[in-house]
Amino acid sequence: MRTLTDIGSVLPELSIDLTPTMIISSALATMDFTPVHHDVELARAQGSKDIFLNILTTMGLVERYVTDWAGPEAVIRRMNVKLGVPAYAGDRLTFNGTVVSFADGEHTVEVRGKVSLGDHATATIVFSL
């Protein structure tokens, strides 16, 4: 039986299709009106392949990945997220994670979110129950 304190426990994979609607609606929901998140032509004019996921959505998806696994009692205490390659519309964002420590009532999980271009986000999440 798995417990949250098992060092080395692997979280189940989570894949999310990055549809244009998802990218646009999440940018608007976070009040990010920067055109590269909803205007394909403007994003391309600025050198991007397409519209792409905004930072706030990435952070929220990382949190969701950990708390969906840990359960409703989980409280995020700290997050350290490093952004990598863009997560473009039409791609798929896949999360994987591993429990790396448990001390003083706090669990630490390392998370990686990948798209076809490579790592979109790498994170260390510390939470308590």
C-alpha positions as CSV (number, residue, x, y, z in Angstrom):
1,M,0.0,0.0,0.0
2,R,1.4,3.4,-1.0
3,T,1.5,6.3,1.4
4,L,2.4,9.9,0.7
5,T,5.6,9.6,2.8
6,D,7.1,6.8,0.6
7,I,10.3,8.4,-0.8
8,G,10.6,7.5,-4.5
9,S,6.8,7.1,-5.0
10,V,5.9,8.0,-8.5
11,L,2.8,10.1,-9.1
12,P,0.5,9.0,-11.9
13,E,1.1,10.7,-15.2
14,L,-1.3,13.5,-16.2
15,S,-1.6,14.6,-19.9
16,I,-3.5,17.7,-20.9
17,D,-4.2,18.6,-24.5
18,L,-3.4,22.3,-25.1
19,T,-6.3,23.4,-27.3
20,P,-6.5,27.0,-28.5
21,T,-9.7,27.3,-26.4
22,M,-8.0,26.1,-23.3
23,I,-5.0,28.4,-23.8
24,I,-7.2,31.5,-24.5
25,S,-9.7,30.8,-21.8
26,S,-7.1,30.2,-19.1
27,A,-5.2,33.4,-20.1
28,L,-8.4,35.4,-19.9
29,A,-9.4,33.7,-16.6
30,T,-6.1,34.8,-15.1
31,M,-6.7,38.3,-16.5
32,D,-3.6,38.0,-18.7
33,F,-4.6,39.9,-21.8
34,T,-1.1,39.7,-23.4
35,P,-1.9,39.1,-27.1
36,V,0.6,36.2,-27.5
37,H,-1.8,34.1,-25.4
38,H,-4.9,34.7,-27.7
39,D,-3.8,36.2,-31.0
40,V,-2.2,33.7,-33.3
41,E,-1.0,36.3,-35.9
42,L,0.5,38.6,-33.3
43,A,2.2,35.6,-31.6
44,R,3.7,34.6,-34.9
45,A,4.7,38.1,-35.7
46,Q,6.7,38.1,-32.5
47,G,8.5,34.9,-33.4
48,S,6.4,32.3,-31.8
49,K,5.1,29.2,-33.5
50,D,1.5,29.8,-32.1
51,I,-0.2,31.1,-29.0
52,F,1.2,29.6,-25.9
53,L,0.3,28.8,-22.2
54,N,0.7,31.7,-19.8
55,I,2.8,31.5,-16.6
56,L,-0.2,31.6,-14.2
57,T,-1.9,28.7,-16.0
58,T,1.3,26.7,-15.9
59,M,1.6,27.3,-12.1
60,G,-2.0,26.4,-11.6
61,L,-1.6,23.1,-13.5
62,V,1.5,22.2,-11.5
63,E,-0.4,22.8,-8.3
64,R,-3.4,20.8,-9.6
65,Y,-1.2,17.9,-10.5
66,V,0.2,17.6,-7.0
67,T,-3.0,18.3,-5.1
68,D,-5.1,16.0,-7.3
69,W,-2.7,13.2,-6.3
70,A,-2.2,14.2,-2.6
71,G,-5.9,14.8,-1.9
72,P,-8.1,17.7,-0.7
73,E,-6.2,18.1,2.6
74,A,-3.0,19.1,0.8
75,V,-1.9,22.6,1.4
76,I,0.9,24.0,-0.8
77,R,3.6,25.6,1.4
78,R,6.2,26.4,-1.2
79,M,6.7,26.2,-4.9
80,N,9.8,26.6,-7.0
81,V,9.0,26.5,-10.7
82,K,11.5,26.9,-13.5
83,L,10.0,27.5,-17.0
84,G,11.5,26.0,-20.0
85,V,10.2,25.7,-23.6
86,P,6.9,27.2,-24.6
87,A,3.7,25.1,-24.4
88,Y,2.0,25.9,-27.8
89,A,-1.6,25.3,-28.8
90,G,-2.0,21.9,-30.4
91,D,0.6,20.3,-28.2
92,R,0.1,18.0,-25.2
93,L,1.5,18.8,-21.7
94,T,2.4,15.7,-19.7
95,F,3.2,15.8,-16.0
96,N,5.3,13.3,-14.1
97,G,6.4,13.5,-10.5
98,T,8.2,11.8,-7.7
99,V,8.2,12.1,-3.9
100,V,11.7,13.1,-2.9
101,S,11.4,13.8,0.9
102,F,9.2,13.9,3.9
103,A,10.3,15.8,7.0
104,D,8.7,17.8,9.8
105,G,5.2,17.1,8.4
106,E,6.1,18.4,4.9
107,H,6.2,16.4,1.7
108,T,8.4,17.4,-1.2
109,V,7.6,16.4,-4.7
110,E,9.6,17.0,-7.9
111,V,7.5,17.6,-10.9
112,R,8.3,17.8,-14.6
113,G,5.8,19.0,-17.3
114,K,6.9,18.2,-20.8
115,V,5.7,19.1,-24.3
116,S,7.0,18.0,-27.6
117,L,9.8,20.5,-27.5
118,G,11.1,19.4,-24.1
119,D,10.6,20.5,-20.5
120,H,8.0,23.2,-20.2
121,A,8.2,23.4,-16.4
122,T,10.3,21.7,-13.7
123,A,9.2,22.3,-10.1
124,T,9.7,21.4,-6.5
125,I,6.5,21.5,-4.5
126,V,6.4,21.3,-0.7
127,F,3.0,20.6,0.9
128,S,1.5,19.5,4.2
129,L,-1.7,17.7,5.1
